[in-house]
Amino acid sequence: MNDDETSVGIGRPPTNRKQFSIKLLWIGIWLAFMGAPVKDLADGNHTPWATALGTLGLLTFVGSYLLLVFRHTSKPLDRRLVHSTIAFLGALALLLTLTLGTAWLVLFVYVSVSVGATLPLRTARWLIPAVTAVLVAVGLTGDHPREIITALIFPALLGGFSMTGVRQLIRTTIELREARATVAQLAANEERLRLARDLHDLLGHSLSLITLKSELAGRMLPDHPEQAAAQVADIEQVSRQALIDVRGAVTGYRRPTLPGELAGARTALAAAGITADVPAEAPDDVPEKQEEVLAWALREAVTNVVRHSGARHCTVTLAPRQTLDGRLLELTVSDNGVGPSGTKPGNGLTGIGERLATVDGTLRTSAGNSGSGKGFTLTLSVPLDSGLGSTE
C-alpha cells in the first residue's frame, strides 16, 4: 500500500476512511484526560438526574470539541462558528464544574487547547491565559483541593500554546505547498515560452522565405517555367534545412542530462519509499555525449532498483578519477535489495553496455554492497578527456 493512502498530510483533509481514522485517533487520544469526569459519573456521587445530565453534558462537550478541532485543522471553519463553539465549550465547562465538582475542572484544559488550535495567535496569546485564569478562579471559589488546581494550570497553558505552534506549522505547510505548486506552474510556463521562442527562431525565417518563393514561383510559372523551377528548388532546399533544424532542436529537448536525472532519481526513489543518497549536483565539465550516456544509464539503473530490487536504501555517487589513460567520471548505483535474479544480464544492462561502448566507457556489476552482503552495485566509467570516447 502506498504511504499516501495511510498518512494524513498536514493541513489536508483526510481522503479515505483510513486517513480519517488516523487523524481522529491523533486528536481523540488526548481525551484520555477525561478519565476524571468519567470516573466521577461512574462512582455514583450524584443523583440519577445529575448523573444523566452530566453524561449528556460530557458527551456534548466532547462531540463539540472533536468537531471543532478535527474540522478546523483540515479545512478552516467560518470564524463566527469557531467563536461561538469556543464560547459554548467555555460556558459548558463552567456549568459542569460548578454543578458537579472538582473532577470537571479538566474541561477548561480542553477549552484552552481549542483556543490554541483554532484562533489566530494574536487572539490566542491572551485568551489562553484568560481561560486558565477562569479555571483558577472557579477552583478557588469552591471547596476544591489546591493541588488539583495547581496541577491543571500547566497543562492548560502548555496545551493551548502548543496548539498555536501546531496551527502555525499547518499554515506554513499549506503556504509552502501552494508556493511549490506556483513555482512548478511558472517553470512549466517558462518552458513553454522557451519552446515557442526556439520554434519561432528556427521556423519563422524559413517559413517566411518558403511563402515568398512560393508566391514568386506561382507568378513565374506561366511565362518563365525555368525560373519558377529554380524557385521551387530553393524552396526544397530551405524546407530540408528547416527540417534538419527542427530535428536538432527536438533532439536537444529530449536529450537527458545528469542534473535532471539526479533530480528524477531522488523523486522516484522517494516515491517508492526507498531512502536515497543522491548527489545534489553533477560535474560541469562532462562532454555532452558522455553526459547523455550516463544520464540514460542512471535512469535505467534507478528504474531497476525501484521495480525489481526490493531495496530500502539506495546510494548514487558521481566521482571523477584519474588513471594512466586520463580522467574518468565514475557513476555508482548501489542498493541493499535482493541482488541479481539470474546469471545473464537483462535487456536494461545490455542497453547500458551498448551505450557505454559508443564513448569507450566500461560497466562493472557486483552482488552486495559496502554496507551488507546483499544487494547489487552497478559501476559505470566514461572518459572525460576530449580525446577519448566516440563523438559520433
Disulfide bonds with the S-S distance in Angstrom:
none
